[in-house]
């Protein structure tokens, strides 16, 4: 098990966000708006591409439905937003067009629920390899820079969430190793990618989905795969 990849990924988010905040001061509002649309479209593309990796649509449906139920009952999205608001009360919201909570929640989920996070956590937690997380760190460096230029300081603060979520997922991978078959990983990737798709539509202003409420689906998918394998 190795957390080196997680630490490197967290570091690139911090550095990228700081650079984005510096660039933000010289970027016209119309340009930052265009950047956000571009990020939304790219996020949708990543979500659609990853969702095609699923092998059993019934398992994904079950995971998403159960995940939505669990997440809604636990109020995960509301809790994450409250955390963002708590942080926001201690900082300036910038230009007033985007709140710190919006930047924090959007960036936290965008950096944490994709296919590379899932595969990276499995590789680091079970094999002690960090190649996937290192590759993701490079991508997140540029993504955090662009996000911070449009969403502000909330993106920088999301680095803490990245550290806790990815670190926890890496540690959990060792425990879940017996059920993390190739099929289970495929369904986890599909569920995570559908969540990314929702983030993309939120970025484009098409929807206002409480995306964090669906995070349990990522962990429920391998459990359903394990149950199905018993029959």
C-alpha positions as a Markdown table, in Angstrom:
| # | Residue | x | y | z |
|---|---|---|---|---|
| 1 | Unk | 0.0 | 0.0 | 0.0 |
| 2 | Unk | 1.3 | 3.5 | -0.9 |
| 3 | Unk | -0.2 | 6.9 | -0.4 |
| 4 | Unk | 2.6 | 8.7 | -2.4 |
| 5 | Unk | 0.3 | 9.1 | -5.4 |
| 6 | Unk | -2.5 | 10.6 | -3.3 |
| 7 | Unk | 0.0 | 13.1 | -1.8 |
| 8 | Unk | 1.3 | 14.1 | -5.2 |
| 9 | Unk | -2.2 | 14.5 | -6.6 |
| 10 | Unk | -3.1 | 16.7 | -3.7 |
| 11 | Unk | 0.0 | 18.8 | -4.2 |
| 12 | Unk | -0.7 | 19.4 | -7.9 |
| 13 | Unk | -4.3 | 20.5 | -7.1 |
| 14 | Unk | -2.9 | 23.0 | -4.7 |
| 15 | Unk | -0.3 | 24.4 | -7.1 |
| 16 | Unk | -2.6 | 24.4 | -10.0 |
| 17 | Unk | -5.3 | 26.2 | -8.0 |
| 18 | Unk | -2.9 | 28.8 | -6.8 |
| 19 | Unk | -1.8 | 29.5 | -10.4 |
| 20 | Unk | -5.4 | 29.6 | -11.5 |
| 21 | Unk | -6.2 | 32.2 | -8.8 |
| 22 | Unk | -3.4 | 34.4 | -10.0 |
| 23 | Unk | -4.5 | 34.1 | -13.6 |
| 24 | Unk | -8.1 | 34.8 | -12.6 |
| 25 | Unk | -7.3 | 38.5 | -11.8 |
| 26 | Unk | -6.4 | 39.2 | -15.4 |
| 27 | Unk | -9.1 | 37.1 | -17.1 |
| 28 | Unk | -12.2 | 39.0 | -18.4 |
| 29 | Unk | -15.6 | 37.6 | -17.2 |
| 30 | Unk | -16.7 | 36.6 | -20.7 |
| 31 | Unk | -13.5 | 34.5 | -21.1 |
| 32 | Unk | -13.9 | 32.8 | -17.7 |
| 33 | Unk | -17.5 | 32.1 | -18.6 |
| 34 | Unk | -16.4 | 30.4 | -21.9 |
| 35 | Unk | -13.8 | 28.4 | -19.9 |
| 36 | Unk | -16.5 | 27.1 | -17.6 |
| 37 | Unk | -18.6 | 26.0 | -20.6 |
| 38 | Unk | -15.6 | 24.2 | -22.0 |
| 39 | Unk | -14.9 | 22.4 | -18.7 |
| 40 | Unk | -18.6 | 21.4 | -18.5 |
| 41 | Unk | -18.5 | 19.9 | -22.1 |
| 42 | Unk | -15.2 | 18.1 | -21.4 |
| 43 | Unk | -16.6 | 16.7 | -18.1 |
| 44 | Unk | -19.6 | 15.4 | -20.0 |
| 45 | Unk | -17.4 | 13.8 | -22.6 |
| 46 | Unk | -15.3 | 12.1 | -19.8 |
| 47 | Unk | -18.5 | 10.9 | -18.1 |
| 48 | Unk | -20.0 | 9.4 | -21.3 |
| 49 | Unk | -16.7 | 7.7 | -22.2 |
| 50 | Unk | -16.2 | 6.2 | -18.8 |
| 51 | Unk | -19.9 | 5.0 | -18.5 |
| 52 | Unk | -19.4 | 2.8 | -21.6 |
| 53 | Unk | -17.0 | 0.7 | -19.6 |
| 54 | Unk | -19.9 | -0.8 | -17.7 |
| 55 | Unk | -20.6 | -4.5 | -18.5 |
| 56 | Unk | -24.0 | -5.0 | -16.8 |
| 57 | Unk | -26.5 | -2.2 | -17.0 |
| 58 | Unk | -28.7 | -3.9 | -14.3 |
| 59 | Unk | -25.9 | -3.7 | -11.8 |
| 60 | Unk | -25.3 | -0.1 | -12.6 |
| 61 | Unk | -29.0 | 0.8 | -12.3 |
| 62 | Unk | -29.1 | -1.0 | -9.0 |
| 63 | Unk | -26.0 | 0.7 | -7.7 |
| 64 | Unk | -27.2 | 4.2 | -8.8 |
| 65 | Unk | -30.7 | 3.7 | -7.3 |
| 66 | Unk | -29.5 | 2.3 | -4.0 |
| 67 | Unk | -26.7 | 4.9 | -3.9 |
| 68 | Unk | -29.2 | 7.7 | -4.4 |
| 69 | Unk | -31.4 | 6.3 | -1.6 |
| 70 | Unk | -28.5 | 6.0 | 0.8 |
| 71 | Unk | -26.9 | 9.3 | -0.2 |
| 72 | Unk | -30.2 | 11.2 | 0.1 |
| 73 | Unk | -31.1 | 9.6 | 3.5 |
| 74 | Unk | -27.6 | 10.5 | 4.8 |
| 75 | Unk | -27.8 | 13.9 | 3.3 |
| 76 | Unk | -24.3 | 13.7 | 1.8 |
| 77 | Unk | -24.7 | 16.5 | -0.6 |
| 78 | Unk | -26.1 | 18.8 | 2.0 |
| 79 | Unk | -23.3 | 17.9 | 4.4 |
| 80 | Unk | -20.6 | 18.7 | 1.8 |
| 81 | Unk | -22.3 | 22.0 | 0.9 |
| 82 | Unk | -22.5 | 22.9 | 4.6 |
| 83 | Unk | -18.8 | 22.3 | 4.8 |
| 84 | Unk | -18.3 | 24.6 | 1.8 |
| 85 | Unk | -20.6 | 27.2 | 3.4 |
| 86 | Unk | -18.7 | 26.9 | 6.7 |
| 87 | Unk | -15.5 | 27.6 | 4.9 |
| 88 | Unk | -17.1 | 30.4 | 2.9 |
| 89 | Unk | -18.1 | 32.3 | 6.0 |
| 90 | Unk | -14.4 | 32.6 | 6.8 |
| 91 | Unk | -13.3 | 33.9 | 3.4 |
| 92 | Unk | -14.4 | 36.4 | 0.9 |
| 93 | Unk | -16.6 | 35.1 | -1.9 |
| 94 | Unk | -14.6 | 36.9 | -4.5 |
| 95 | Unk | -16.5 | 38.7 | -7.2 |
| 96 | Unk | -19.9 | 37.4 | -6.0 |
| 97 | Unk | -20.7 | 35.5 | -9.1 |
| 98 | Unk | -19.5 | 32.2 | -7.8 |
| 99 | Unk | -19.6 | 31.2 | -4.1 |
| 100 | Unk | -16.7 | 29.4 | -2.4 |
| 101 | Unk | -19.1 | 26.5 | -1.7 |
| 102 | Unk | -19.9 | 26.0 | -5.4 |
| 103 | Unk | -16.2 | 25.9 | -6.3 |
| 104 | Unk | -15.4 | 23.6 | -3.4 |
| 105 | Unk | -18.2 | 21.1 | -4.1 |
| 106 | Unk | -17.7 | 21.0 | -7.9 |
| 107 | Unk | -13.9 | 20.7 | -7.8 |
| 108 | Unk | -14.0 | 18.1 | -4.9 |
| 109 | Unk | -16.3 | 15.8 | -6.8 |
| 110 | Unk | -14.7 | 16.4 | -10.2 |
| 111 | Unk | -11.3 | 15.4 | -8.8 |
| 112 | Unk | -12.6 | 12.4 | -6.8 |
| 113 | Unk | -15.3 | 10.4 | -8.6 |
| 114 | Unk | -13.7 | 9.6 | -12.0 |
| 115 | Unk | -12.3 | 6.3 | -13.4 |
| 116 | Unk | -8.7 | 7.3 | -12.7 |
| 117 | Unk | -9.4 | 7.9 | -9.0 |
| 118 | Unk | -11.0 | 4.4 | -8.7 |
| 119 | Unk | -8.3 | 2.6 | -10.6 |
| 120 | Unk | -5.5 | 4.6 | -8.9 |
| 121 | Unk | -6.8 | 3.8 | -5.5 |
| 122 | Unk | -7.0 | 0.1 | -6.3 |
| 123 | Unk | -3.5 | 0.0 | -7.7 |
| 124 | Unk | -2.0 | 2.0 | -4.8 |
| 125 | Unk | -4.0 | 0.2 | -2.1 |
| 126 | Unk | -3.5 | -3.3 | -3.3 |
| 127 | Unk | -0.3 | -3.3 | -5.4 |
| 128 | Unk | 1.5 | -0.3 | -4.0 |
| 129 | Unk | 1.8 | 1.2 | -7.5 |
| 130 | Unk | 1.2 | 4.9 | -8.2 |
| 131 | Unk | 1.4 | 5.3 | -12.0 |
| 132 | Unk | -2.3 | 6.0 | -12.4 |
| 133 | Unk | -2.3 | 8.6 | -9.6 |
| 134 | Unk | 0.8 | 10.3 | -11.1 |
| 135 | Unk | -0.9 | 10.5 | -14.5 |
| 136 | Unk | -4.0 | 11.9 | -12.8 |
| 137 | Unk | -1.9 | 14.4 | -10.9 |
| 138 | Unk | -0.7 | 15.8 | -14.2 |
| 139 | Unk | -4.3 | 16.2 | -15.5 |
| 140 | Unk | -5.6 | 17.6 | -12.3 |
| 141 | Unk | -2.8 | 20.2 | -12.3 |
| 142 | Unk | -4.2 | 21.8 | -15.5 |
| 143 | Unk | -7.9 | 21.1 | -14.5 |
| 144 | Unk | -7.4 | 22.8 | -11.1 |
| 145 | Unk | -5.8 | 25.8 | -12.8 |
| 146 | Unk | -8.7 | 26.2 | -15.2 |
| 147 | Unk | -11.3 | 25.6 | -12.5 |
| 148 | Unk | -9.8 | 28.0 | -10.1 |
| 149 | Unk | -9.7 | 30.7 | -12.8 |
| 150 | Unk | -13.5 | 30.3 | -13.1 |
| 151 | Unk | -14.7 | 29.1 | -9.7 |
| 152 | Unk | -12.2 | 30.8 | -7.4 |
| 153 | Unk | -10.7 | 29.8 | -4.1 |
| 154 | Unk | -13.1 | 27.0 | -3.4 |
| 155 | Unk | -11.1 | 24.9 | -5.9 |
| 156 | Unk | -8.0 | 25.4 | -3.8 |
| 157 | Unk | -9.8 | 24.3 | -0.6 |
| 158 | Unk | -11.0 | 21.1 | -2.4 |
| 159 | Unk | -7.4 | 19.8 | -2.1 |
| 160 | Unk | -8.3 | 18.8 | 1.5 |
| 161 | Unk | -11.3 | 16.8 | 0.3 |
| 162 | Unk | -9.0 | 15.2 | -2.4 |
| 163 | Unk | -6.5 | 14.1 | 0.3 |
| 164 | Unk | -9.2 | 12.6 | 2.6 |
| 165 | Unk | -11.3 | 10.9 | -0.1 |
| 166 | Unk | -8.5 | 9.5 | -2.2 |
| 167 | Unk | -6.5 | 8.5 | 0.8 |
| 168 | Unk | -9.5 | 6.8 | 2.4 |
| 169 | Unk | -10.4 | 5.0 | -0.9 |
| 170 | Unk | -6.8 | 3.8 | -1.2 |
| 171 | Unk | -6.9 | 2.4 | 2.4 |
| 172 | Unk | -10.3 | 0.9 | 1.8 |
| 173 | Unk | -9.1 | -0.8 | -1.4 |
| 174 | Unk | -7.0 | -3.2 | 0.6 |
| 175 | Unk | -10.1 | -4.2 | 2.7 |
| 176 | Unk | -12.3 | -4.6 | -0.4 |
| 177 | Unk | -9.7 | -6.5 | -2.4 |
| 178 | Unk | -11.6 | -9.8 | -2.4 |
| 179 | Unk | -14.6 | -8.3 | -4.2 |
| 180 | Unk | -12.7 | -5.9 | -6.5 |
| 181 | Unk | -12.8 | -8.1 | -9.6 |
| 182 | Unk | -12.4 | -6.8 | -13.1 |
| 183 | Unk | -16.2 | -6.7 | -13.5 |
| 184 | Unk | -16.6 | -4.9 | -10.2 |
| 185 | Unk | -14.1 | -2.2 | -11.2 |
| 186 | Unk | -15.9 | -1.8 | -14.5 |
| 187 | Unk | -19.2 | -1.1 | -12.8 |
| 188 | Unk | -17.6 | 1.2 | -10.2 |
| 189 | Unk | -16.0 | 3.1 | -13.1 |
| 190 | Unk | -19.4 | 3.3 | -14.9 |
| 191 | Unk | -21.2 | 4.6 | -11.7 |
| 192 | Unk | -18.4 | 7.2 | -11.1 |
| 193 | Unk | -18.6 | 8.3 | -14.7 |
| 194 | Unk | -22.4 | 8.8 | -14.5 |
| 195 | Unk | -21.7 | 11.1 | -11.6 |
| 196 | Unk | -19.2 | 13.0 | -13.6 |
| 197 | Unk | -21.9 | 13.4 | -16.3 |
| 198 | Unk | -24.2 | 15.0 | -13.7 |
| 199 | Unk | -21.3 | 17.4 | -12.7 |
| 200 | Unk | -20.9 | 18.4 | -16.3 |
| 201 | Unk | -24.6 | 19.3 | -16.8 |
| 202 | Unk | -24.4 | 21.3 | -13.5 |
| 203 | Unk | -21.4 | 23.2 | -14.8 |
| 204 | Unk | -23.3 | 24.0 | -18.0 |
| 205 | Unk | -26.3 | 25.2 | -15.9 |
| 206 | Unk | -28.6 | 22.6 | -17.4 |
| 207 | Unk | -29.3 | 21.0 | -14.1 |
| 208 | Unk | -28.9 | 21.4 | -10.3 |
| 209 | Unk | -28.4 | 17.8 | -9.4 |
| 210 | Unk | -27.2 | 17.0 | -5.8 |
| 211 | Unk | -24.3 | 15.0 | -7.2 |
| 212 | Unk | -22.7 | 14.1 | -3.9 |
| 213 | Unk | -25.8 | 12.1 | -2.9 |
| 214 | Unk | -24.9 | 9.5 | -5.6 |
| 215 | Unk | -21.3 | 8.8 | -4.3 |
| 216 | Unk | -22.4 | 5.7 | -2.4 |
| 217 | Unk | -23.2 | 4.1 | -5.8 |
| 218 | Unk | -19.5 | 3.7 | -6.4 |
| 219 | Unk | -19.1 | 1.5 | -3.3 |
| 220 | Unk | -22.4 | -0.3 | -3.8 |
| 221 | Unk | -21.5 | -1.5 | -7.3 |
| 222 | Unk | -18.8 | -4.0 | -6.3 |
| 223 | Unk | -21.0 | -5.3 | -3.5 |
| 224 | Unk | -23.8 | -6.1 | -6.0 |
| 225 | Unk | -21.3 | -7.7 | -8.3 |
| 226 | Unk | -20.2 | -9.9 | -5.4 |
| 227 | Unk | -23.7 | -10.9 | -4.6 |
| 228 | Unk | -24.5 | -11.7 | -8.2 |
| 229 | Unk | -21.4 | -13.9 | -8.4 |
| 230 | Unk | -22.8 | -16.1 | -5.7 |
| 231 | Unk | -25.7 | -17.3 | -7.8 |
